[in-house]
Amino acid sequence: MAQVAQDPAPFLRLGLGSAAWLAHTIPALVAAEAGAPLAGEELVHGDVRSDNLCFISNRVVLSDG
């Protein structure tokens, strides 16, 4: 999000939020990104639902697009 804060135009072109929303929200998003623990070997997605799972042979792939 720090990169988005420096250059918000590409993010805003995605249409996921307005410039006003981003201006209001970006400080909290940057702080959350800075405080996110990234150590370890496991990934916690937090949104595992059937529409985010793809079964390929004997594997399950997590996707959230």
ABEGO torsion letter per residue (X at the ends): XAAAAABAAAAAAAGABBAAAAAAAAAAAAAAAAABBABEABBBAGABBAAABBBBEABBBBBBX
